[in-house]
Amino acid sequence: MKEIADELNKRFAGHAPEEIIAYFLQTYRGHIALASSMGLEDQVLTHMICALDATTPIFTLDTGRLFPETYSLIERTNLTYGIKIRLYFPDYREVEEMVAAHGVNLFYESIEKRRLCCHVRKLTPLKRAFAGLQVWICGLRREQSVTRRSDECVEWDAQNGLLKLNPLIDWTEAQVWDYIRSHAVPYNKLHDAGFPSIGCQPCTRAIRPGEDIRAGRWWWEAPTHKECGLHQ
């Protein structure tokens, strides 16, 4: 399947995200979905996808530790586009077992415990969301992080047995904001308060002037560790 990804990258090199998305929505109809973090990039993709086919499934992971502003954005997005974003939750038994063993804020103690929390709250629900899919669409951009600089528009996700589509991979942050503003795309108000990247509330802070855009995520860890496992 990596060969298919390589061929698709050659085919769509230099194409606009809307053109790439249109091809995939048509080719993989019924087996493709947007995995939204409710971030700026995923809001851009939601706008593009709904303009092409508003019946395309869009889902997000409710870890139980999200910001109130994120829940508000989910509702505003549903109302704006006339859709229903599906929420996937962690198994309460796994959460209870993890918290009983390691405490409610275990993620601050070590990388291993933080990854355990991400696994329980994100990766396990994500597996359920992937049922029946052949392609998942993501809002990754190379500019976001040192861990994403080698990512491609189309990748073979061997861990999940799916094609992974990153239509905005070459976009800059400025391009994302230009699209948001010119198309009146709803976005998380925390972005106006210095939060360029927003995840779980205990693991996200505003960044200071001059800091990397991912500096506010798991800020107590080295930059090379700052992934939750969804994009490894």
C-alpha positions in Angstrom: 0.0 0.0 0.0 2.9 2.3 0.4 3.4 2.1 -3.4 -0.2 3.4 -3.8 0.6 6.3 -1.4 3.8 7.1 -3.4 1.9 7.1 -6.7 -0.9 9.4 -5.3 1.7 11.8 -4.0 3.2 12.1 -7.5 -0.2 12.4 -9.1 -1.4 15.3 -6.8 1.9 17.1 -6.4 1.2 20.8 -6.6 -2.6 20.4 -6.6 -4.9 22.4 -4.4 -6.3 20.8 -1.2 -9.8 21.0 -2.6 -8.9 19.0 -5.7 -7.2 16.3 -3.6 -10.1 16.1 -1.2 -12.6 15.9 -4.0 -10.8 12.9 -5.6 -10.6 11.0 -2.3 -14.2 11.7 -1.3 -15.4 10.3 -4.6 -13.0 7.4 -4.8 -13.4 6.2 -1.2 -17.0 7.3 -0.6 -18.4 5.4 2.4 -14.9 4.5 3.6 -13.4 7.8 4.4 -13.7 10.3 7.3 -12.1 13.4 8.7 -10.5 12.8 12.1 -10.8 16.3 13.6 -9.0 17.7 16.6 -11.2 20.8 16.3 -8.0 22.7 15.5 -7.6 25.4 12.9 -6.5 23.1 10.2 -9.3 20.6 10.8 -11.8 23.4 10.7 -10.5 24.4 7.3 -10.8 20.8 6.2 -14.4 20.6 7.6 -15.3 23.7 5.5 -13.8 22.2 2.4 -15.3 18.8 2.9 -18.8 20.1 3.6 -18.7 22.2 0.5 -18.0 19.0 -1.5 -20.0 16.4 0.4 -21.6 17.3 3.7 -22.5 13.6 4.3 -18.8 12.7 4.8 -18.3 11.5 8.3 -16.4 13.8 10.7 -15.4 12.6 14.1 -13.4 13.8 17.1 -12.1 12.2 20.3 -13.6 13.4 23.6 -10.9 12.5 26.1 -12.9 13.8 29.0 -10.2 16.5 29.6 -11.1 19.0 26.9 -11.5 22.8 27.3 -15.0 24.2 27.5 -14.2 26.3 24.5 -13.6 23.1 22.5 -17.1 21.8 23.3 -18.6 25.1 22.3 -16.7 24.9 19.0 -18.2 21.4 18.3 -21.7 22.8 18.7 -21.0 25.9 16.6 -19.4 23.8 13.8 -22.5 21.5 13.7 -24.8 24.5 13.5 -22.7 26.3 10.9 -22.5 23.4 8.4 -25.7 21.4 9.4 -23.7 18.4 10.4 -23.3 16.2 13.4 -19.7 15.6 14.4 -19.4 12.2 16.0 -17.7 12.0 19.4 -15.8 8.9 20.5 -15.1 8.4 24.2 -12.6 6.3 26.1 -13.7 3.2 27.9 -14.7 4.3 31.4 -13.3 1.1 32.9 -9.9 1.7 31.4 -9.9 5.3 32.6 -10.9 4.2 36.1 -8.2 1.5 36.2 -5.5 4.0 35.0 -6.5 6.7 37.5 -6.7 4.2 40.3 -3.2 3.0 39.6 -1.4 6.2 38.7 -3.5 9.2 39.8 -5.7 11.7 37.9 -2.7 13.7 36.6 -0.3 10.9 35.8 0.9 12.5 32.6 3.1 15.0 34.4 5.2 12.2 36.0 6.8 10.6 33.0 6.7 10.3 29.3 5.6 6.7 29.7 2.6 7.6 31.9 1.7 10.5 29.6 1.7 8.1 26.7 -0.4 5.7 28.7 -3.0 8.4 29.2 -3.0 9.3 25.5 -3.4 5.6 24.6 -6.4 5.1 26.9 -8.1 8.4 26.1 -7.2 8.7 22.4 -5.7 5.7 20.7 -8.2 3.1 21.9 -11.3 5.2 20.9 -9.6 6.0 17.6 -9.5 2.3 16.7 -13.2 2.1 17.1 -13.6 5.2 14.9 -11.6 3.6 12.1 -13.9 0.6 11.8 -14.9 0.3 8.1 -12.6 3.0 6.9 -9.9 2.9 4.2 -8.8 6.5 4.4 -8.6 9.0 7.3 -8.1 12.7 6.6 -5.9 14.8 9.0 -4.9 18.4 9.4 -1.2 17.9 9.7 1.3 20.4 8.3 5.0 20.1 8.1 5.5 23.5 9.7 3.8 22.4 12.9 6.5 20.4 14.5 9.9 18.8 14.1 8.2 15.4 14.3 6.2 16.2 11.1 8.7 17.6 8.7 9.0 14.4 6.7 5.3 13.8 6.4 3.7 13.5 3.0 0.3 14.5 1.6 -0.6 10.8 1.2 0.9 8.2 3.6 0.4 4.6 4.4 -0.6 4.3 8.0 0.7 0.7 8.7 -0.2 0.9 12.3 -3.9 1.2 11.4 -3.9 -0.3 8.0 -5.3 2.8 6.3 -4.3 5.5 3.9 -3.7 8.8 5.7 -4.5 12.0 3.8 -2.9 15.3 4.8 -4.3 17.8 2.3 -2.8 20.9 4.0 0.7 19.4 4.5 2.4 22.2 2.6 0.4 25.1 4.0 1.8 27.7 6.3 0.1 29.0 9.4 -0.6 32.3 7.5 -2.4 30.4 4.8 -4.6 28.6 7.4 -5.5 31.9 9.0 -6.2 33.6 5.7 -8.6 30.8 4.8 -10.3 30.9 8.2 -10.9 34.6 7.9 -11.9 34.8 4.2 -14.4 32.0 4.6 -15.7 32.9 8.1 -14.8 29.4 9.4 -15.7 28.9 13.1 -12.6 28.4 15.3 -11.7 27.9 18.9 -11.6 31.2 20.7 -8.5 30.1 22.7 -6.5 30.7 19.5 -7.0 34.4 20.2 -5.6 34.0 23.6 -2.2 32.6 22.6 -3.1 28.9 22.1 -1.9 27.9 18.6 -2.3 24.2 19.3 -5.1 23.0 21.6 -5.5 19.5 23.1 -6.5 18.4 26.6 -6.8 21.2 29.1 -4.1 19.9 31.6 -1.6 19.3 28.8 -2.1 22.6 26.9 -0.9 26.1 27.7 -0.6 29.4 25.9 2.8 30.1 24.3 5.1 33.0 24.9 6.3 35.3 22.2 9.0 33.6 20.0 8.1 30.1 21.1 7.4 27.3 18.7 3.7 26.8 17.9 3.7 23.4 19.6 5.5 24.7 22.7 2.3 24.8 24.6 1.6 21.1 24.2 3.2 18.8 26.8 5.5 21.7 27.5 7.4 19.7 30.1 8.7 17.3 27.5 11.4 17.6 24.8 10.1 18.6 21.3 11.0 15.2 19.8 8.6 13.5 22.2 5.5 15.7 21.5 3.2 13.3 19.8 0.3 11.4 21.4 0.7 8.3 19.2 -2.0 9.3 16.6 0.6 10.4 14.1 3.5 8.0 14.7 
